[in-house]
């Protein structure tokens, strides 16, 4: 599950949530003013929960909302206990908090900005995970 942002005039205005498996997308939230879209997080949490049956679960992102215990947080905790491999994008300033809250004993940091964006990173990460275990 990825959360692509939309920009207007070079300014980030909203986030969407997209299932990597199906391509289905829903509006998640507007940034200014901050307003969550009704059903956006529910859709995202269903996508994440269903993904737990697959060997690799990808979630973009553990951000400030998840750090506060909302958004995808509860679903991420549940999936982190079930999934064989969990790939979560995390803002650098939240890395320690995310690792602790999700119970990550092993993790690898891959900078999205150096890997062509989230969609290319998802593809590369899945290939990497299929070859090795972290």
C-alpha positions in Angstrom: 0.0 0.0 0.0 1.4 3.3 -1.0 0.3 6.9 -0.2 1.1 9.1 -3.2 0.9 12.8 -2.7 -0.6 15.3 -5.1 0.9 18.7 -5.8 -0.7 21.9 -7.0 1.7 24.7 -8.0 4.6 22.8 -6.5 2.9 22.5 -3.1 1.8 19.2 -1.6 -2.0 19.4 -1.2 -3.3 15.9 -0.4 -2.5 12.2 -0.1 -4.2 9.3 -1.6 -3.9 5.6 -0.7 -3.3 3.0 -3.4 -3.3 -0.8 -3.2 0.0 -2.0 -4.9 -1.7 -5.3 -5.7 -4.9 -4.0 -7.4 -4.1 -0.4 -8.3 -7.3 0.8 -6.6 -6.9 4.2 -5.1 -8.9 6.4 -2.6 -8.4 9.9 -1.2 -6.8 9.8 2.2 -6.5 13.4 3.4 -6.1 17.0 2.5 -3.1 18.7 4.0 -4.2 22.4 4.5 -6.3 22.4 6.4 -5.6 18.9 7.6 -8.8 16.9 7.0 -9.0 13.1 6.8 -11.2 11.8 4.0 -14.1 9.7 5.3 -13.3 6.0 4.5 -9.7 6.7 3.4 -8.0 5.2 6.4 -10.6 2.4 6.6 -9.8 1.4 3.0 -6.0 1.6 3.7 -6.3 -0.6 6.8 -8.3 -3.2 4.8 -5.6 -3.2 2.2 -2.9 -3.7 4.8 -4.8 -6.4 6.7 -5.5 -8.4 3.5 -1.8 -8.1 2.5 -0.8 -10.0 5.7 -1.4 -13.3 3.8 1.4 -12.4 1.4 5.1 -13.0 2.1 5.9 -9.3 1.7 3.8 -6.4 3.0 4.6 -2.9 1.9 3.2 0.1 3.7 3.8 3.8 2.8 4.1 5.3 5.4 4.6 5.4 9.2 4.2 9.1 9.6 3.2 11.6 12.3 -0.4 10.3 12.4 0.8 6.7 13.0 3.3 7.9 15.5 0.4 9.3 17.5 -1.3 5.9 17.5 -3.8 6.7 14.8 -4.1 6.1 11.0 -2.5 2.8 10.0 -0.8 2.3 13.4 -3.0 -0.5 14.9 -3.1 -2.4 11.6 0.7 -2.0 11.2 1.3 -3.5 14.7 -1.0 -6.4 13.9 0.5 -7.1 10.5 4.1 -6.7 11.9 3.4 -9.8 14.0 2.0 -11.9 11.1 3.9 -10.9 8.0 7.0 -12.7 6.9 8.6 -9.4 5.7 7.2 -5.9 6.4 8.5 -3.0 4.4 7.4 0.4 5.8 8.5 3.8 4.7 9.4 6.1 7.6 10.4 9.7 7.8 14.0 9.9 9.1 12.9 11.7 12.3 10.5 8.9 13.1 12.8 5.9 12.4 13.6 5.1 16.1 10.0 5.6 17.2 8.7 3.4 14.3 11.2 0.6 15.0 10.3 0.6 18.7 6.5 0.8 18.3 6.4 -1.8 15.6 8.8 -4.1 17.4 11.3 -4.2 14.6 14.4 -6.2 15.8 16.0 -6.0 12.4 15.6 -3.4 9.7 17.4 -1.9 6.8 17.3 1.8 5.9 16.8 2.6 2.2 16.5 6.3 1.2 13.6 6.8 -1.1 15.0 10.0 -2.6 18.0 8.0 -3.8 15.9 5.2 -5.3 13.6 6.9 -7.8 10.5 7.3 -5.6 8.2 5.0 -3.7 7.0 2.9 -6.7 10.5 2.0 -7.9 11.5 1.4 -4.3 8.7 -1.0 -3.8 9.7 -3.0 -6.9 13.4 -3.0 -5.9 12.6 -4.0 -2.3 10.4 -6.9 -3.3 13.1 -8.2 -5.6 15.7 -7.8 -2.8 13.5 -9.6 -0.3 12.9 -12.5 -2.6 16.7 -13.1 -2.7 17.6 -12.6 1.0 16.1 -12.4 4.5 16.7 -9.5 6.7 
